[in-house]
Each structure stands twice: as C-alpha cells, then as structure tokens.
Amino acid sequence: MAGEVVAGAEGQSESSKCLFCRIANNEEKNAELLLCENEDLVCFKDIKPAATHHYLVVPKKHVGNCKTLTRAHVPLVQAMMAVGRTILEHNNVTDLKDIRMGFHWPPFCSVSHLHLHVLAPVSDLGFMSRLIYRINSYWFITADQLLESLQQDNSTT
C-alpha cells in the first residue's frame, strides 16, 4: 500500500532515514514532543514557526505525503485534526475560527512524511507565511479540503 515503510537501497528502512520518524521515536535530541492524547500520533513545534502557535501533527508510523492517501486514511486525518485542535486548546488558543490546519501538496513538501500544519492565529501571519500557507493554492491544501477529496474520490489525484 502507498505510504508504507519500505527498505531503501542500502537496507535502511524509510523510517530510519525519515526525520519525522526519528522525532516520533524520540531519536532527535532537539525535538521536544508535546503532550498528545493519541497513541498513534506525535505533536511538536515547527522549527520555523509561521505563527505564534505553529505545530506539526505526525503519525508515528511512516505514512507518505498527502498525495498518497486514500479513503482508508480518513480516520487518520480526522484524528490528526482532533489532536491539532486539542494542542491549540491546551495552549490557550480560544479563537478556533482564527486557525489553519493543512498540508503542503507535493512537490512542495520539505519532508515526505505526512504532517499536519496547525497554525494560530492566522490573522497574525506575515506576508510570506500567508503565501506559504495560502488556501486554494497549488502548494497547500487545508485538512478539510483533503478530507472532502478523500471521501468523494477515494484518492487525491
């Protein structure tokens, strides 16, 4: 199935090479995992925050980028969104209408491991961040748009 862990040319698994897999396994010393109430997901702060609150929600098991997802991944995306909202609430974000949750669309992904960007407040995004996390762009898809696509088409292609 697309997105599963595969062995690389030198025998290393994708998860041993993948930065987010290493973070999820507590193998990266500089990454601080945030309290996450889902045993299949981890959450941490983005190293280049675009907003006061900019978190990444990542599956512990390696899953490819959002373009590899199918209808079977709908519960995963929903769980990622729920964790994102919970992290914001735990960090005293009260205006949940001033948030953005979404994914960079390939080839505009810096890490090819599924990760949900959770940003708040969106109203404080700078010029470049407004472009990078722009709704209805070729490079960013909101979590709601991705869910709708997965539920309708059984794929995102």
Buried (B, 14 or more C-beta within 10 A) or exposed (E): EEBEBEEEEEEEEBBBEBBBBBBBEEEBEEBEBBEBEBEBBBBBBBEEEBBEBBBBBBBBBBBBBBBBBBEEBBEBBEBBBBBBBBBBEEEEBEEEEBBBBBBBBBEEBEBBBBBBBBBBBBEEBEEEBEEBBBEEBEBBBBBEBBBEBBEEEEEBE
